[in-house]
Amino acid sequence: MPIYTYETIPRKPGQRVRRFEVEQRMSDDPLKKDPKTGLPVKRVITGGSGTIFGGLSVMAMNRKKGK
């Protein structure tokens, strides 16, 4: 199951934002309130991770030199 990041929406100026993560199914509705504080929340979009390979590709290594 994916882990979603949420942060609270402050009701008063100067109120601190609380960020937390929740493991949910993709089919579950997003949370509307923080389970700990009861404040309204919004889902935060975060970057994923990926693998980047450097160097020659497999196709380039299989070619004969000079072609």
Distance bins in CASP14 RR format, pairs under 12 A and 6 or more apart:
PFRMAT RR
TARGET T0000
AUTHOR 0000-0000-0000
RMODE 2
METHOD distances of the structure
MODEL  1
1 21 0 0 0 0 0 1 0 0 0 0 0
1 22 0 0 0 0 1 0 0 0 0 0 0
1 23 1 0 1 0 0 0 0 0 0 0 0
1 24 1 0 0 1 0 0 0 0 0 0 0
1 25 1 0 1 0 0 0 0 0 0 0 0
1 26 1 0 0 1 0 0 0 0 0 0 0
1 27 0 0 0 0 0 1 0 0 0 0 0
1 28 0 0 0 0 1 0 0 0 0 0 0
2 21 0 0 0 0 0 1 0 0 0 0 0
2 22 0 0 0 0 1 0 0 0 0 0 0
2 23 1 0 0 1 0 0 0 0 0 0 0
2 24 1 0 0 1 0 0 0 0 0 0 0
2 25 1 0 0 1 0 0 0 0 0 0 0
2 26 1 0 0 1 0 0 0 0 0 0 0
2 27 0 0 0 0 0 1 0 0 0 0 0
2 28 0 0 0 0 1 0 0 0 0 0 0
2 30 0 0 0 0 0 1 0 0 0 0 0
2 43 0 0 0 0 0 1 0 0 0 0 0
2 46 0 0 0 0 0 1 0 0 0 0 0
2 48 0 0 0 0 0 1 0 0 0 0 0
3 20 0 0 0 0 0 1 0 0 0 0 0
3 21 1 0 1 0 0 0 0 0 0 0 0
3 22 1 0 0 1 0 0 0 0 0 0 0
3 23 1 0 1 0 0 0 0 0 0 0 0
3 24 1 0 0 1 0 0 0 0 0 0 0
3 25 0 0 0 0 0 1 0 0 0 0 0
3 26 0 0 0 0 0 1 0 0 0 0 0
3 43 0 0 0 0 0 1 0 0 0 0 0
3 44 0 0 0 0 0 1 0 0 0 0 0
3 46 0 0 0 0 1 0 0 0 0 0 0
3 48 0 0 0 0 0 1 0 0 0 0 0
4 19 0 0 0 0 0 1 0 0 0 0 0
4 20 0 0 0 0 1 0 0 0 0 0 0
4 21 1 0 0 1 0 0 0 0 0 0 0
4 22 1 0 1 0 0 0 0 0 0 0 0
4 23 1 0 0 1 0 0 0 0 0 0 0
4 24 1 0 1 0 0 0 0 0 0 0 0
4 25 0 0 0 0 0 1 0 0 0 0 0
4 26 0 0 0 0 1 0 0 0 0 0 0
4 28 0 0 0 0 1 0 0 0 0 0 0
4 29 0 0 0 0 0 1 0 0 0 0 0
4 30 1 0 0 1 0 0 0 0 0 0 0
4 31 0 0 0 0 1 0 0 0 0 0 0
4 41 0 0 0 0 0 1 0 0 0 0 0
4 42 0 0 0 0 0 1 0 0 0 0 0
4 43 1 0 1 0 0 0 0 0 0 0 0
4 44 0 0 0 0 1 0 0 0 0 0 0
4 45 0 0 0 0 1 0 0 0 0 0 0
4 46 0 0 0 0 1 0 0 0 0 0 0
5 17 0 0 0 0 0 1 0 0 0 0 0
5 18 0 0 0 0 0 1 0 0 0 0 0
5 19 1 0 0 1 0 0 0 0 0 0 0
5 20 1 0 0 1 0 0 0 0 0 0 0
5 21 1 0 1 0 0 0 0 0 0 0 0
5 22 0 0 0 0 1 0 0 0 0 0 0
5 23 0 0 0 0 0 1 0 0 0 0 0
5 24 0 0 0 0 0 1 0 0 0 0 0
5 30 0 0 0 0 0 1 0 0 0 0 0
5 31 0 0 0 0 0 1 0 0 0 0 0
5 41 0 0 0 0 0 1 0 0 0 0 0
5 42 0 0 0 0 1 0 0 0 0 0 0
5 43 1 0 0 1 0 0 0 0 0 0 0
5 44 1 0 1 0 0 0 0 0 0 0 0
5 45 0 0 0 0 1 0 0 0 0 0 0
5 46 1 0 1 0 0 0 0 0 0 0 0
5 47 0 0 0 0 1 0 0 0 0 0 0
5 48 0 0 0 0 0 1 0 0 0 0 0
6 17 0 0 0 0 0 1 0 0 0 0 0
6 18 0 0 0 0 1 0 0 0 0 0 0
6 19 1 0 0 1 0 0 0 0 0 0 0
6 20 1 0 1 0 0 0 0 0 0 0 0
6 21 1 0 0 1 0 0 0 0 0 0 0
6 22 1 0 0 1 0 0 0 0 0 0 0
6 23 0 0 0 0 0 1 0 0 0 0 0
6 24 0 0 0 0 1 0 0 0 0 0 0
6 30 1 0 0 1 0 0 0 0 0 0 0
6 31 1 0 1 0 0 0 0 0 0 0 0
6 32 0 0 0 0 1 0 0 0 0 0 0
6 33 0 0 0 0 1 0 0 0 0 0 0
6 34 1 0 0 1 0 0 0 0 0 0 0
6 35 0 0 0 0 1 0 0 0 0 0 0
6 36 0 0 0 0 0 1 0 0 0 0 0
6 37 0 0 0 0 0 1 0 0 0 0 0
6 38 0 0 0 0 0 1 0 0 0 0 0
6 39 0 0 0 0 0 1 0 0 0 0 0
6 40 0 0 0 0 0 1 0 0 0 0 0
6 41 1 0 1 0 0 0 0 0 0 0 0
6 42 1 0 0 1 0 0 0 0 0 0 0
6 43 1 0 1 0 0 0 0 0 0 0 0
6 44 1 0 0 1 0 0 0 0 0 0 0
6 45 0 0 0 0 0 1 0 0 0 0 0
6 46 0 0 0 0 0 1 0 0 0 0 0
7 15 0 0 0 0 0 1 0 0 0 0 0
7 16 0 0 0 0 0 1 0 0 0 0 0
7 17 1 0 1 0 0 0 0 0 0 0 0
7 18 1 0 0 1 0 0 0 0 0 0 0
7 19 1 0 1 0 0 0 0 0 0 0 0
7 20 1 0 0 1 0 0 0 0 0 0 0
7 21 0 0 0 0 0 1 0 0 0 0 0
7 22 0 0 0 0 0 1 0 0 0 0 0
7 31 0 0 0 0 0 1 0 0 0 0 0
7 34 0 0 0 0 1 0 0 0 0 0 0
7 37 0 0 0 0 0 1 0 0 0 0 0
7 39 0 0 0 0 1 0 0 0 0 0 0
7 40 0 0 0 0 0 1 0 0 0 0 0
7 41 1 0 0 1 0 0 0 0 0 0 0
7 42 1 0 0 1 0 0 0 0 0 0 0
7 43 0 0 0 0 1 0 0 0 0 0 0
7 44 1 0 1 0 0 0 0 0 0 0 0
7 45 0 0 0 0 0 1 0 0 0 0 0
7 46 0 0 0 0 0 1 0 0 0 0 0
8 15 0 0 0 0 1 0 0 0 0 0 0
8 16 0 0 0 0 1 0 0 0 0 0 0
8 17 1 0 1 0 0 0 0 0 0 0 0
8 18 1 0 1 0 0 0 0 0 0 0 0
8 19 1 0 0 1 0 0 0 0 0 0 0
8 20 0 0 0 0 1 0 0 0 0 0 0
8 31 0 0 0 0 0 1 0 0 0 0 0
8 32 0 0 0 0 0 1 0 0 0 0 0
8 33 0 0 0 0 1 0 0 0 0 0 0
8 34 1 0 1 0 0 0 0 0 0 0 0
8 35 0 0 0 0 0 1 0 0 0 0 0
8 36 0 0 0 0 1 0 0 0 0 0 0
8 37 1 0 0 1 0 0 0 0 0 0 0
8 38 0 0 0 0 1 0 0 0 0 0 0
8 39 1 0 1 0 0 0 0 0 0 0 0
8 40 1 0 0 1 0 0 0 0 0 0 0
8 41 1 0 1 0 0 0 0 0 0 0 0
8 42 0 0 0 0 1 0 0 0 0 0 0
8 43 0 0 0 0 0 1 0 0 0 0 0
8 44 0 0 0 0 0 1 0 0 0 0 0
9 15 0 0 0 0 1 0 0 0 0 0 0
9 16 0 0 0 0 0 1 0 0 0 0 0
9 17 1 0 0 1 0 0 0 0 0 0 0
9 18 0 0 0 0 0 1 0 0 0 0 0
9 19 0 0 0 0 0 1 0 0 0 0 0
9 31 0 0 0 0 0 1 0 0 0 0 0
9 32 0 0 0 0 0 1 0 0 0 0 0
9 33 0 0 0 0 0 1 0 0 0 0 0
9 34 0 0 0 0 1 0 0 0 0 0 0
9 37 0 0 0 0 0 1 0 0 0 0 0
9 38 0 0 0 0 0 1 0 0 0 0 0
9 39 1 0 0 1 0 0 0 0 0 0 0
9 40 1 0 1 0 0 0 0 0 0 0 0
9 41 1 0 0 1 0 0 0 0 0 0 0
9 42 1 0 1 0 0 0 0 0 0 0 0
9 43 0 0 0 0 0 1 0 0 0 0 0
9 44 0 0 0 0 0 1 0 0 0 0 0
10 16 1 0 0 1 0 0 0 0 0 0 0
10 17 1 0 0 1 0 0 0 0 0 0 0
10 18 0 0 0 0 1 0 0 0 0 0 0
10 34 0 0 0 0 0 1 0 0 0 0 0
10 37 0 0 0 0 0 1 0 0 0 0 0
10 39 1 0 0 1 0 0 0 0 0 0 0
10 40 0 0 0 0 1 0 0 0 0 0 0
10 41 0 0 0 0 0 1 0 0 0 0 0
10 42 0 0 0 0 0 1 0 0 0 0 0
11 17 0 0 0 0 0 1 0 0 0 0 0
11 33 0 0 0 0 0 1 0 0 0 0 0
11 34 0 0 0 0 0 1 0 0 0 0 0
11 37 0 0 0 0 0 1 0 0 0 0 0
11 38 0 0 0 0 0 1 0 0 0 0 0
11 39 1 0 0 1 0 0 0 0 0 0 0
11 40 1 0 0 1 0 0 0 0 0 0 0
11 41 0 0 0 0 0 1 0 0 0 0 0
12 39 0 0 0 0 0 1 0 0 0 0 0
15 37 0 0 0 0 0 1 0 0 0 0 0
15 39 0 0 0 0 1 0 0 0 0 0 0
15 40 0 0 0 0 0 1 0 0 0 0 0
16 37 0 0 0 0 0 1 0 0 0 0 0
16 39 0 0 0 0 0 1 0 0 0 0 0
17 34 0 0 0 0 0 1 0 0 0 0 0
17 37 0 0 0 0 0 1 0 0 0 0 0
17 39 0 0 0 0 1 0 0 0 0 0 0
17 40 0 0 0 0 0 1 0 0 0 0 0
17 41 0 0 0 0 1 0 0 0 0 0 0
17 42 0 0 0 0 1 0 0 0 0 0 0
17 44 0 0 0 0 0 1 0 0 0 0 0
18 33 0 0 0 0 0 1 0 0 0 0 0
18 34 1 0 0 1 0 0 0 0 0 0 0
18 35 0 0 0 0 0 1 0 0 0 0 0
18 36 1 0 0 1 0 0 0 0 0 0 0
18 37 1 0 0 1 0 0 0 0 0 0 0
18 38 0 0 0 0 0 1 0 0 0 0 0
18 39 1 0 0 1 0 0 0 0 0 0 0
18 40 0 0 0 0 0 1 0 0 0 0 0
18 41 0 0 0 0 1 0 0 0 0 0 0
18 42 0 0 0 0 0 1 0 0 0 0 0
18 44 0 0 0 0 0 1 0 0 0 0 0
19 34 0 0 0 0 0 1 0 0 0 0 0
19 36 0 0 0 0 0 1 0 0 0 0 0
19 39 0 0 0 0 0 1 0 0 0 0 0
19 41 0 0 0 0 1 0 0 0 0 0 0
19 42 0 0 0 0 0 1 0 0 0 0 0
19 43 0 0 0 0 0 1 0 0 0 0 0
19 44 1 0 0 1 0 0 0 0 0 0 0
19 46 0 0 0 0 0 1 0 0 0 0 0
20 31 0 0 0 0 1 0 0 0 0 0 0
20 33 0 0 0 0 0 1 0 0 0 0 0
20 34 1 0 0 1 0 0 0 0 0 0 0
20 35 0 0 0 0 1 0 0 0 0 0 0
20 36 1 0 0 1 0 0 0 0 0 0 0
20 37 0 0 0 0 1 0 0 0 0 0 0
20 38 0 0 0 0 0 1 0 0 0 0 0
20 39 0 0 0 0 0 1 0 0 0 0 0
20 41 0 0 0 0 1 0 0 0 0 0 0
20 42 0 0 0 0 0 1 0 0 0 0 0
20 43 0 0 0 0 0 1 0 0 0 0 0
20 44 0 0 0 0 1 0 0 0 0 0 0
21 31 0 0 0 0 0 1 0 0 0 0 0
21 34 0 0 0 0 0 1 0 0 0 0 0
21 35 0 0 0 0 0 1 0 0 0 0 0
21 41 0 0 0 0 0 1 0 0 0 0 0
21 43 0 0 0 0 0 1 0 0 0 0 0
21 44 0 0 0 0 1 0 0 0 0 0 0
21 46 0 0 0 0 1 0 0 0 0 0 0
22 28 0 0 0 0 1 0 0 0 0 0 0
22 29 0 0 0 0 0 1 0 0 0 0 0
22 30 0 0 0 0 1 0 0 0 0 0 0
22 31 1 0 0 1 0 0 0 0 0 0 0
22 33 0 0 0 0 0 1 0 0 0 0 0
22 34 0 0 0 0 1 0 0 0 0 0 0
22 35 0 0 0 0 1 0 0 0 0 0 0
22 36 0 0 0 0 0 1 0 0 0 0 0
22 41 0 0 0 0 1 0 0 0 0 0 0
22 43 0 0 0 0 1 0 0 0 0 0 0
22 44 0 0 0 0 0 1 0 0 0 0 0
23 31 0 0 0 0 0 1 0 0 0 0 0
24 30 0 0 0 0 1 0 0 0 0 0 0
24 31 0 0 0 0 1 0 0 0 0 0 0
24 35 0 0 0 0 0 1 0 0 0 0 0
24 43 0 0 0 0 1 0 0 0 0 0 0
28 43 0 0 0 0 0 1 0 0 0 0 0
29 43 0 0 0 0 0 1 0 0 0 0 0
30 40 0 0 0 0 0 1 0 0 0 0 0
30 41 0 0 0 0 1 0 0 0 0 0 0
30 42 0 0 0 0 1 0 0 0 0 0 0
30 43 1 0 1 0 0 0 0 0 0 0 0
30 44 0 0 0 0 0 1 0 0 0 0 0
30 45 0 0 0 0 0 1 0 0 0 0 0
31 37 0 0 0 0 0 1 0 0 0 0 0
31 38 0 0 0 0 0 1 0 0 0 0 0
31 39 0 0 0 0 0 1 0 0 0 0 0
31 40 0 0 0 0 1 0 0 0 0 0 0
31 41 1 0 1 0 0 0 0 0 0 0 0
31 42 0 0 0 0 1 0 0 0 0 0 0
31 43 1 0 0 1 0 0 0 0 0 0 0
31 44 0 0 0 0 0 1 0 0 0 0 0
32 38 0 0 0 0 1 0 0 0 0 0 0
32 39 0 0 0 0 0 1 0 0 0 0 0
32 40 1 0 0 1 0 0 0 0 0 0 0
32 41 1 0 0 1 0 0 0 0 0 0 0
32 42 0 0 0 0 1 0 0 0 0 0 0
32 43 0 0 0 0 0 1 0 0 0 0 0
33 39 1 0 0 1 0 0 0 0 0 0 0
33 40 1 0 0 1 0 0 0 0 0 0 0
33 41 1 0 0 1 0 0 0 0 0 0 0
33 42 0 0 0 0 0 1 0 0 0 0 0
34 40 1 0 0 1 0 0 0 0 0 0 0
34 41 1 0 1 0 0 0 0 0 0 0 0
34 42 0 0 0 0 0 1 0 0 0 0 0
35 41 0 0 0 0 1 0 0 0 0 0 0
54 60 0 0 0 0 0 1 0 0 0 0 0
55 61 0 0 0 0 1 0 0 0 0 0 0
56 62 0 0 0 0 1 0 0 0 0 0 0
56 63 0 0 0 0 1 0 0 0 0 0 0
57 63 0 0 0 0 0 1 0 0 0 0 0
60 67 0 0 0 0 0 1 0 0 0 0 0
END
